[in-house]
């Protein structure tokens, strides 16, 4: 791996401003999912080292929260500029460890950096309020204060942006941060730590720990000094972290699984809708919580939609992310086996398998596949596929598609395609999802409150709401204040 700045490739954890390794021999290989080549290793820290990280973050908190918000913003903006300066190296690191096409990795660096810039400015608007007093001679109001030390568990599918979306908000609010990246993709997180240090973010304020996930989560969730847990990942693991954190009643921010419906009404051009559906499904090889999982198409254009979907899907190039490809590898062989399982289950229950032809370019690749005529009894309908496997079925009216789309434990994102304003309003209001995008695949960004309902999570990331996740509201009552008449 040749980087313009080799110092961005770090294999040790970053604790209290120091690069730290685990006990001798305690490390895990990090593998390029496209080739199977070992890129390097990440340290597996001991529980005692994780506890030391909490101590460092706690010690740094008092000074960091006391820094003038404009000075904090200057340091965050310096970090933002460094991400752009080293965009090519960061993208290359990401493609090697995660597998996504290099063009997508570049886009993620821009996307991730935007959160740092946004929250650097948003922190200046963390206003309290003055409350008209019902108590004689008293002044009432609120101020916003940082929650404290925040622990962040981030996933492998967006190894840079999921860190900056969380840490940008926390640091801007005055919190100190401990990041636990996925063991599959630690190098993006460690490169961020290197750049944070160069930006002047003090020791102990931004820490990156690597290790056995169970060990790290047990220590961080049970430590009373950790006041906030932020997690992006599966609903199953999110529930586990909630249980582990219950004894200390931590603030929880959870961005969990999705099962996004993509609804196409009969007034849409089938080709336009199919092209959009392919874009919504196959980014990051379908390994995206926003990926369109279940396609609901009005029966009048159902066959035409499938025909055009296959044309656009089969035009996608599958290959190594360092080459000119649209779909890279899945993260590991287990993910490939899971994708096969969705297809086998669907076909055994009556779905038609369309696409999926051709020899994959490696053992971690899976050719994009469409399952037609899916039903609620199939796994592809009920579960998040997290792979280049999509399911499609027909619907006849709006009430039916709302019922089908809501028939899931998840509620993260939904897509609606129609030009009928009355229909848009009915579907948007009827869908039980935290985010609904109408006639657009792109819906995310630093200014928007990203998050779901039901078992897709708690809280919001991004926008003004994202900063609030790391702030407590303190009410004050100042009694015996002089009245206006006594002045």
N, C-alpha and C positions, 0 to 999 in steps of 0.2 A: 504494500500500500504506500504509494508515493504522494505525500502531501507537500504543499508549498511551505507550510509551517509544521515541521515534524513534532513540535511540542504539543500540538493539539491531540496527538494520539497518546493517551494516558491509560495505564493499566492498573493503577492503584486508586484506592478510595481517597476522597478529599475531605479531611476532618480538621477543623480549626485552622485552616490555612496551610495544612501540611498534607503531603501525599503519603498515604499510609497503606501498608500491605498487611495481610492477615498473618496468622501463624504459618510457619514454614510448611510448605506443601499444601496449604489451604487455598486453592484457587480453582477456577472453573474455566474450561476452554470456551471461547467465543468463536462461532463458526459462520462463515459466509454461506447463507442458505442457497445461493445459486450454484456454488461449486463444491461445497462441503469442506473447503479449505479452512484450516484453523487460522484465524486472524491474530489471535493473542489470547490473553487470559484476563479474568477479573478476580480480584481478591475476595475471598470468603471470610468476612470479619467474624470475630468471636462476639458473643453477647456482651462481654465487658467493654469491647471497643465501641459497640453501638451505644451503650450507656455513657461512655466518655463523650460521644458525639452530642448527646442530649445535654450534658454538662457544659460543653463548649457553646452550644447554641443558647443555653439559658444564660450563661455568663455574658455573652455578646448582646443579649436582648436589651438590657438596660441602656447601653450606649446607643444602640441602633434606633430604638424608639425615640430617644431624646434628640436625635439629629433633626435639624430643621428640614421640613418636608421638601423644600426646594433643593437642599443639598442631596437628599436621597434621590430626588428626581434627576439631578445631574449625574450621579453615579449610574443610575439605571439607563439614562440616555447614552452614556459612554459605553455601557454593555451592549446596548442596541446597535450602536455604530460598529462595534467590533464584530458583531454577528454578520453584518453586511460586508465588512472588510474581508472576512474569512468565509464568505458564502460558499465558494467552490470546495474548499477543504471540508467544511461541515457537511455539505451535500454528499461528497464522496465517502466520507466516514459512514453516513447514514445508509447509502446504497450498499456498501460492503457488509454492514452488520445486519441490516433489515431486509435488503433485497429490492426495494422499490426502485423503479426507473429513475435515472439521474435527474430527468426533467422534473419529476414529482418531488424529489428530494430538494431540489433548488426552491421549488414552490413552498415546501414546508419551512425552509429556513426563513423565507420572507414572511410567511404566515406566523411563525413562532416569534420572530423579532417584533412583529407588529404589536404583540401583547405587552412586551416590555415598554415600548414607546407609549402605548395607550395608558397603561397604569401609572407610568411616570407622571403623566399629566393629570390623570383622574384622581390621584392622591391629593392633589391641591384643592379638590372639591369635596373632600370628606367632611361636609358641614354638619354641625349640630343645629339645634333649633332653640328658639326662645318660646316658652310656653306661657300664655297669658295666665296670671296667677289667680287661683281661687282662694289662696291663703293670704290674709291681711299682712301687709308689709313684708312680703316674701318675693324673691325672684326665682323663677323656675326655668329649667332648660335641660338640654342634653349636649353631651360632647361624644365624639367617637374616639375610641382608644384601641390599639392593636391587641388582638387576642392573646398573643404570646408565641411560644415555639410551635411551629407547624411542621408536621410530618407528611410527606407526599409520596404516594406509591404510583408510579407511572408505567404505562404499558409499552410494548415493543412495536406496536403498529405506527405510532407517531412519536418516536423516541425523543424528539427535540421540542416540538410544539406543545406537547402535553405538560412538559416541565415549565416552559416559559409562561403558559396560560395560568398555571397555578402560582409559580414562584414570583412572576412579575407582580401579581396582585398582592401576595403576602409581603414581599419586600417593600413595596410601595406603601403598604399600610403600616409598616414599622415592625413587622414580625421577623423573626429569624427562621431559617428553613433547613430541614433535613430531607433530602431527596433519596428515595430508594428506586432506582431504575430497574427495569426488567433485566435479568441476567443475560438474556439473548442480545440485548442492545445497550450495553453500559457506556460505550465510547462517546455517543452524542452527549450524554449527561456530563461525563468527565471533561469533554471539550468545553462545555458551557462553564464548568467550574474554573478551568484555566482562564477563560475570557473574563469571567466575573472578577477574578483576582486582578487581572490587568486593568479592569475598569475601576479599581479602587474600592470594591466592596470588601469591608473588613473581614478579618479572620473570624470564623465562628458564625458568620451571618448566613452564608450559603454553603451547605455541606452536602456531599454525595457519599452515601454508604452503599456498599455492595456486599452481597452475602446470600446465605440461604433464606428464601422468602419467609419461611415459617419462623425462623429465629429472629429476623429483623422485625417482623410484624408483632411478635409476642413481646419483645422488649419495648418497642415504641408505643404499642397500644396500652400496655400496662403501666407505663411511666406517667405519674401524675403531672410531671412537668410539661409533657406534651399536651397542649390545649386544643389543637385542631388536627384532624386527620382528613386529608384529601386523597381520594383514590379514583382512578379510572381503570376499569377492567370489568370482569364478569360479575353478574349479579350474585353468583354463588360466593365468590371471594368477598364481595362487598358486605354480604350478610355476616360472614365470618369476622371481618374487621369490626362491624358494629357490635357483635357479641363480645369480642376481646376488649373493646373500648368502653363497654357499659359500666364497668366498676368505677371509672373515673369521670363519667359523664362528659366526654369530649364533644366539641363541636365537630360534626361530620359533614363533609362535602363529598358526595358520591355520584360519579358519572358511570352508569352501569350499562347493561346490555340493551340492544335495540332489536327491533323486528319491523323495520320500516315498510309501510305500505306505499306503493306507487300507483296512484289511481288515475286512469286515463278515461275520460268521458267521450261520448260519441261525437262531439263537435270538433275533436282534434284531428289533425292530419296524422294518419298512422305512422308515416315515415318520420315526421318531426318528433312525435312522442317516443317512437322506438329508439331514435338516436339519443334522445335525452335519457331514456331509461337505461341504455347501455352505459352512458357516462355516469349515471347515478349508482349503477351496480358494481362496475369493475375497477374503479379507482382503488389503488393499493391491493390489487388482486382480490377485491371483495372483502379484505380484512379491515373493515371500517364500520364503526358503530352506526354511521349514517347511511351505509350502503342500502340501496333498495333491495329488500329481501323478498317481498311478495308483490307481484305485479297484478293489479286488478284492472282489467280492460273491458270496456263495454262490449257486449256481445255483437253489436252491429259492426264493429271494426276489429274484432278479436283476431280473425284469421289474417287479415291484412297486417295488423300490428306484429304478429308472430313472424310473418314472412320478412318484414323489414328489420325486425329485431335480429333475426338470424344473419341477415346481410351485414349489419353493422357489427354484431358480435364477432363474426368470423373474419372481419377485417382487422381485428386487433392482433397485434404481433406479440407473441409470448416469448420471452427470452431474458437473458441476463440484463439486469438493470443498468449495467455499464454500456450496453449496446443500445441501438435505437429500438426500444421495445415499449409496449404499452402495458403489459402485464408481466410482473416479475415473479419470483418464486413465492410459495407459501413459506411461513417462518420455519417449519420443520416437517419431518415425515408424518408426525402425528396429525398435523393439520391436513395433509393430503389424504390420510386414511379417513379422517372425519368427513371430508368432501365426498369421497367415494361412498361413504355410508349414507349420506343424504340422497345421493342418486339411486343407490340400490334400494333404499327404503321406498322412495317415491315410485320407482318403476314397479316394484313388487305390489304396490297398492293401486296401480292403474295409470300412473302418469306416463306421458310420452317423453322420452329422452331425445332432445334435439341439440345438435352441436356436440362438442366434446371430442371431435375427431382429431386425428393427428397424434404423432408421438411427442410426448412432453420432452423438452430439452434437458431434463434432469429429474432426479427422483423427488425433488421438492416442488416440482411444477405440476399444475393441474389445468387442463385445457378448459376454457370457458364453456359452460353447459347451461341449457335451459330445460326445465321440466315443465311441460305443458299440462293443463287440466288438473292442477293440484287441488287437493281437498284438505279440510281441517284435520283429517286423520293422519296426514303425512308429516314427518319431521320437518321438512322444508317449510311447511306452513307454521309450525309451532315454535321452532327454534331459530336462533340466529346462526346462519350458515357460516359466516366469517370466511368465505371462500368464493371463488368465481362460479358459484352455482346459484341460479335464480329460479324462482317458480312463478308461473303465471296461470290465472284462471279468469273466466268471464263473469260479468255481473250484468243485471238487467235494470236496476234502478238505484237511486241514491241511498235510500234507506237500507237496502241490502248491502251495499258496499261499505257503508258506515259500520254496520253490524259486523261484517267480516273483518274489516280493518281493525276494529276494536277488540276482536276476539283473540287477545293475547295478554300475557302478564306485563308486557313491555309497553312503554309509552314515551319513547325518545323523540323520533322525528317521523314526519309523514310528508309525502309529495302528492300534489293535486294538479292535474292538467285538464283545464277547461277554460273557455273564454266567456262562459255564462256567469255574470256577476252574482246573480241570486244563488246559483249552484255553488260558487266559490264560498260564499258566506255560510251556506248550510253545511258544506263539508268541513270548512275550517273550524266552525263552532262545534260540529258533531264529533270530530275526531279527538280521541282522548290521548293527545300527545303534547309534549312540552313545546315542540316546534313544528310548524306547518309551512312548507314552502310551496308556493303556487307558481306554476309555469317557470320554474327555475331550479336547476340542480344545485347551484351555489347558494348557500344560505348562511354560512358561518363567517366569522370575522371578529376582530377585537371589540367592536362596539356592541355586539349582541349578547343577550343573556342565554348562554348555551346550557341546556339541561332538560331533563325529562320528568315524567310523572309515573305513577304506579311503581313497578319494580325496576324502572330505569334510573332511579336515583333520587338524591336529595340535593337541594341547593342549585346554584347557577355559577357558571364560569364565564368570564368576559363581561363587558359592559359595566355599568355602575353597580349592578347586583354582584358582580364578581369580586369587587373590592369589599363589599359588605360582608362576604364570607369570612374575612380576616379582621373584622372590626367588631368590638362590643359597643353597645350604646350605654353610656353612663348618664343617669338622671341626677340632677342636683337641685336641691332646695336651699336657697340662702335666706334664712329667716332674719327677722329684726332689721330689715332694710328700711332706710328712711323713706317715708311716703313723699309723694310729689308736693303735698301741701306744706311739709315741714322744711322744704329746701328754700 
